[in-house]
Amino acid sequence: MADKLKGKALIAQSGGPTGVINASLVAAVKETRQHPEITAIYGSRYGLQGALKQDLINLGIEGDRTLDFVAKTSGSALGSARKKPEPEECVTVFRVCKAHDIRYLFYIGGNDSAEAADIINKDAKQAGYELHIFHIPKTIDNDLKFSDHTPGYGSAARYIALEFMGFTNDQRSLPGIHIVKTMGRKNGSLTSASVLGKRAENDAPHLVYIPEYPVSIDDFVKDVLITYKKYGTCVVAVSEGAKTTEGEELVTVAARELYGKSELLPKDSHGNIQLSGFGVDLDYLLCKVIEAGEGIRVRTDRETYNQRCHPTIVSEVDRKEAAIVGRQAVIEAIRWDSDGSIAIKRTGYGPDYGIKLFVTPLESVAKGTKSMPEEFYDPAKKMPTDAFRTYAQDLVGELPEQGRLKRYAVEKKAI
Amino acid sequence: MADKLKGKALIAQSGGPTGVINASLVAAVKETRQHPEITAIYGSRYGLQGALKQDLINLGIEGDRTLDFVAKTSGSALGSARKKPEPEECVTVFRVCKAHDIRYLFYIGGNDSAEAADIINKDAKQAGYELHIFHIPKTIDNDLKFSDHTPGYGSAARYIALEFMGFTNDQRSLPGIHIVKTMGRKNGSLTSASVLGKRAENDAPHLVYIPEYPVSIDDFVKDVLITYKKYGTCVVAVSEGAKTTEGEELVTVAARELYGKSELLPKDSHGNIQLSGFGVDLDYLLCKVIEAGEGIRVRTDRETYNQRCHPTIVSEVDRKEAAIVGRQAVIEAIRWDSDGSIAIKRTGYGPDYGIKLFVTPLESVAKGTKSMPEEFYDPAKKMPTDAFRTYAQDLVGELPEQGRLKRYAVEKKAI
C-alpha cells in the first residue's frame, strides 16, 4: 500500500443545524488526533464561507472539556450556511487548502451538502489537487438515500413526539380543533413522529398530513370536522410541505386566497418559497375550518426551530450515533484513501436494535432525497402506521407515560 | 368554637391548564383524607360544567399510585372550562351540592376562576346554602394580584427560557431575524422569561415587547434592523397582547392591513379576539421587516400550547409550590370555616429562596390582574431588567449552560 496522504484536515457544518450535529463535529475532531496522517484539524466557519474567506479556527487545540461540552450543545458550533459552492469558489477553496496544506475535508450536512462535497471533489480531481473528502450525514428530515435513518432525526422526532404529548394533555383540558405545522418539505418522517407518544385513539394527533400525499382543502376540512365530531377533539399535524391535490403548496394557495397575492411570500436564497417562517397557510386552514364548523374552538400552531436546536430535548441514541458517524468518517478517509459518505444500515429493532455503518459514494446521496416508505403511512386513515412506529421508536428513545385518572363516576341524584 | 361544617368536598379545574395544575389537584385530594370533616372528595369535570350536569367523579377512591402519577402529568386531569357561571347556573350548582351533601368547594384557576368562586360564594350566602369555597391559584400569566408569583408560571417560564436558548443556538448556526410570539395578553412576565437563559449580549432574545409598553410598527421595524446590524442576528420576543401606540392589538392592525378585513379574526367565547391561535400578526411584522431590510433572512414563530402543557419541561420549585398551595387550601377551608384564596409571599431570593402562604379574600383577586412591576422592564432597551432576572430565576430552576468553542483563529495565508 502506498504512503498515506499526510496533511491538515478541515471540517465544516452545513445546512440546518440539529440537536446532535456538534456530536459529529467533536467526535471527528477527536478522532483526527489518533491519526498521524492528520497534522492538524481546522474548522471552517459558516459552511464553506470560512474556507473561502480564510475564516478558519484551530479545533485541534480546543480543550477536551470545551469539546465535550460543545458535543452536548445543540446547533452548529462552527456556524452553518445553505449556499452551494460555485465552480470559481471551489478554485478558491483549493487555493486556501493548498496554502494551509489541507488534505482532508469533512463536510457535515444533508444531501445538498453531499452534492457540494461531490462538486468540490470533482473539481479537485480536475484541478489535480489531492484532497480526500468525506460527507458526514445529518438532517432532521431523515431523507438521505441509502441510510436507514439520519443523525439529527431522532432528536427532532423526539421533540415533536413530546410536543404532541403536550397537545394531548392540553386538549384533554380544553378540547377543540388544533392545527399544527411541523417541518418537512418533502419527507413526512418528522411530521409522522407526532404519533410516537400517542397511547390512546383519542390522544393527539388525530390526523397527519405529509408531503407525500396531497390533500384537497375541502377534504381536509371534512376530515377535521368528522374527527372532531367523533372524539370531541381534533389535533392535526401538517407538514410544511403539504400540498393540495392540484400540486400547489398550501402556503401558495393560502397567500393567493387570503392576501390576494402570493408574490408577498418570502423566499429563501434558493428561490424556494419560505415554508417554515410563515403562518398564512395555517391561518387559512383555520379560517376554512372556522367557516365550516361554526362555534368550535380552533387554533393553529407552528412547530419551531427548536425541532432542530432544543437545548435539552435530545435522543441519546441519536447523539451517540452522530458521534460514531463523525468518527467513522475520519477512519474511512484515512483507511480508504478515497472519498465518500457514511451511511447507516439497521441491524435490528427494539431490544435487538443496532446499526452498521458503511461507505457510499458522494454522488449516490447528493442527488435527490428519499420519501417515507409507503408502508409507513395509511392515506385512508391519514395516519402513520404501526410499521412507522416500530421504525421510529428506537430512534427517539423512551417517551414518558402520562398519568390518567381512573374516573370513577359518581351516581347522579335527583335535584 | 362551633362544630366544623361536615360534608363532601368538590374540586374543579378552570381556565387554561398548566404544567403543575394537577399537582395542586392531587395535593388537595390527598389532604382531604386527613380531615374527618370531609367525608368524600369528588371532582367536577370541565370546570363547573360537571357540577351543573352531575358529571362528577369520585377522586377519593383513586389509588395513590394513580394520583402520584397524575400529579406529575401536565394539563388539567379533570378537564377545564373558561365559562363564568350565570346566576341561574349557580342555583343549579347548589342543588347538586345539596343532593350530594357537598359543603366544600375547591376551585383551581386564575382571576376569572376567583371571580366565578366569588359569584358562587355570594349566591350561596344569599340562598342560605352553607358552602365553603377556596380558590387555589394557578396561571402561566403570573398576573394574580397579591401573590408574588403564581403556580404554573415557573414551568411555563422555564419552557420559554429553554426555547430561546435553542433559538440562540439556531441563530449561531444560521443568523437572521427571528420574530417569536409568546403567550401573555396583558402581563409581560412570560414573554420576559425569554431572557432567563441569555448569557451573552448576542444571545437571544435581543428585543422583548410586552403588552405593558405599546410600540409603533415603524419603531419595531427600526429596532429590529438596528439590532440586526449590530449583532448580525436579531431574535425578538413579542407578547401576543402587544399593542401598537394607537392602542390597537397588533393582530387587529395586521388583519386589517393584510386581509383588508379584521372581521375575519376568530374570537373566543368571551368575544375577545383570539390571539394565540392566529399568526397573521407575525406574518405582518415579517412582511414589514422583509420590505425594509431587503435580503435578510426573516422568520417568525409562535410559542405554542406547550408553554402550559409540556410533558417533561417543568420547574420543580413550581411543582412543589403548586402542591403546597393545593394542600393549604384544604387546611384553611377547615381551619377558618370561611372562604378565600391562597396567596404567595416571597421570603427570600437565591440561596435564601422561600415562600409563605396567606389567605386573601376571594374578591381581592377576582377583579383585575396585575402588570409586571415597572422595575422589571427597561422600555429604552426593550429588555427585561436584572431585577426581573433575580425575581424569576428562582421560579424556573437551573437552566443548562451551553458549550461554546474558544475559536482560536488560524492566521490567514497568501493564496
Interface residues (C-beta under 8 A of the other chain):
Chain A: Q13 G16 P17 N22 Y42 G43 Q54 L56 I57 N58 L59 I61 E62 G63 T66 D68 F69 V70 A71 K72 T73 S74 G75 S76 A77 L78 G79 S80 A81 R82 T92 R95 V96 K98 A99 H100 L162 E163 M165 G166 F167 T168 N169 D170 R172 S173 L174 P175 H178 V180 G197 L258 Y259 G260 L264 P266 D268 S269 Q274 S276 G277 F278 G279 V280 L282 D283 L286 C287 I290 R297 V298 R299 T300 D301 R302 E303 T304 Y305 N306 R308 C309 H310 P311 T312 I313 P400 E401 Q402 G403 R404 L405 K406 R407 Y408 A409 V410 K412 K413 A414 I415
Chain B: Q13 G16 P17 N22 Y42 G43 Q54 L56 I57 N58 L59 I61 E62 G63 T66 D68 F69 V70 A71 K72 T73 S74 G75 S76 A77 L78 G79 S80 A81 R82 T92 R95 V96 K98 A99 H100 L162 E163 M165 G166 F167 T168 N169 D170 R172 S173 L174 P175 H178 V180 G197 L258 Y259 G260 L264 P266 D268 S269 Q274 S276 G277 F278 G279 V280 L282 D283 L286 C287 I290 R297 V298 R299 T300 D301 R302 E303 T304 Y305 N306 R308 C309 H310 P311 T312 I313 P400 E401 Q402 G403 R404 L405 K406 R407 Y408 A409 V410 K412 K413 A414 I415
